[in-house]
Amino acid sequence: MRTRSAPLVALFALTLSGSGCALFGKSLPRGEALSRQERVEAIRRASVWSPTSVADVDFKSGPKGEGAFAPNQWVACDYKEKKMNGQSPKFTCETSPGHEIKVKYGSRNAEVFGEVLATRLFWGLGFSADRMYPVRVRCRGCSDDPKRKPEKVRGTQEFVLAAIERKLKGRVMESKVDSGWSFSELDDVGPDAPKDARAHRDALKLLTAFVQHGDSKPANQRILCPEGEEVGRKGCRAPILMVQDLGITFGESTLLNKNRNAASFMDWAEVPVWEDPERCVAKLRGSFTGTFSDPPISEAGRSFLAGQMAQISDAQIRDLFEVSRVKKRSADPATAAEEPPPATVNDWVRLFKLKRAQIVDHRCPQ
C-alpha cells in the first residue's frame, strides 16, 4: 500500500493546525449534542436561502441590528489576551466588560477585505452569512501587532484597517464542537426541505465557486437554528445551512489557502467561473482543508443564482467594493516589487460584471 512521505504528512498536519481545523471534535455538554440521525434530518430539511429584495439591499451600510457598525466607524475597546485560531492577524477586545469582539486587522490581511466582500454578497443575495463590519479600532492595551506580540501593553493602538465579526444569532446545531457540514451533504435533500431546495443548494455551490472559497472544511460551515425556531435543547423548526468563514475569498483557491491569493484582483481575474462550460462544472480548486472542488451545477441552480445576481445594480456593485476598501489592500512584501499597482474600484466593478455574465449568459444541460 502506498504511504505518504514524512514531509508531506508533516505539511498536511501543519496546514490543518494552522487553519484551526479540529480533526477530532470536542464533546458538547450532555443533552446538546445531536445524534447522527438528528444531524442528518436537520441537514435534509434545512434551507440555505431566504427571500430577499436584492434591488433594495444597501451593501454599503450592511446588515442592521444590534451590534452593527457604520462603515469606517471608530470603535474603542480594551485588549483581552486570548488565544485565537487560524493564521490571519486577529485579536479579541472588549467594548465594555463582558462584551467581546473579534477584530481582524492589517492591510496585508486578505480577510479584512475578502470577508466583508463575500459576507455582504451572500447576505444581499439571500444566503445566510455572519456579519462583517469594516471599521477603525482604538485598542487600549494592544501592541502594534497582537498576532506576533500578544502581550498586553500600556497605551492605545489604532488600527485604521480592521473588520469586526458578528455571528448570526441562533443556536449552533452540532454533534461535536465544530462538526459543521460538508458540501457533499448538500445533495441530501429530504421531503420536508423547502420548495426548490435543490436549486437553492446548487446556487450556493456556484456562488461559493464564484467567490473562490476553497477553505471548506466542515468547521467553516454551520448548521444554525435561528432565534425563535428552537424546540427544546436540540430541536429546530427551520434549520439553516450557512458558510461561516468566508475570509479567504475573491482571489484564487489554492492548495494551502494562502492569504496572498485572496482579495486579489489579479488572481480572481485569472480564474474562470466554469472549469467545463459544456457540462456546467464550476471552477474551484480543492485545498488540503476543503471538502469541495469543481462542483457540477444544474441548470436550475445556475438559473436561480443568475436571477438573483442580475438584480444587483452597478451602483450596488460599486458600493460593495468601496465599503470593502479593496484599493487599500497591500501586497505581500515578498512579491510587491513584481506586482502592478493596486486595482481600482472601477477595475473590480468591471471584473465582477464580466464574471457575473459568465453565469447569467450561460446555459447548462437540463
Protein Blocks (a to p, Z undefined) as FASTA:
>chain_A
ZZddfklmmmmmmmmmmnopafbacdddehkaccfklmmmmmmmpcfbdcddfklpcfkn
opadehiacehiacdddddddddedjbdcddddfbghiacdddedjklmklmmmmmmmmm
mmmnopacddddddddddehiafblmlmmcccedjdddfbdcdddddedddddfbehklp
afklmmmccfkbcehklmmmmmmmmmmmmnopablcfklpccdddehiagcjlbcfbdcd
ddfbfkbgciaddfkopaklgoifklmmmpcfblblmnopacddddfkbcbehiaddfkl
mmmmmmmmmmpcfklmmmmmmmnommmpccdfklmmmpccdddfklmmmmmmmmmmmmmm
pccdZZ
